[in-house]
Amino acid sequence: MAETLAENGITVLHDGTVHDYPSYTGSYDRSEETIRAALAQYPSIKIVLDIHRDAIADDDSTRVAPVAVINGQSAAQFMIIAGCDDGRFNMPDYIENFKLAALIQNMSQAMHEGLARPVLFDYRNYNQHITTGSLLIEIGSHANSLDEALYTAQLLGESMAAALTVLS
């Protein structure tokens, strides 16, 4: 995704730090430190993305791989999570994150119909209190292939670059 964004003129800082090792517990505290350090070093950062894969299973625990066929190739569907706030998360500007999520999803739908699952807009934080322009994106699930996820990252990068062009 970073490569596709860069190819489309979007400056990218890609930090590949793994925050959920050795334990998932505390991973968001660790990632908050990384985000704050990047924002301090590069105050011009406008968007912070936390990229994951989802864990989707049926009632019988069968893993589910959300897919779309784009240009004849199987792609892992993605979902954007934009948290909202009822006063518990200190996110007074959460609606700005939601607007960005909607813009990216709409652009993706226009460019790559069916690639996006619906935006999850819910009482969640995921470090989205740190700055506006913060989103969590789930690319596929633990049942999708690496090729499907990589193809989606490319397509999503194209959609995001187009969406960010609209913003500038």
Order of alpha helices (4+ residues) and beta strands (2+ residues): alpha-alpha-beta-beta-beta-beta-alpha-beta-beta-alpha
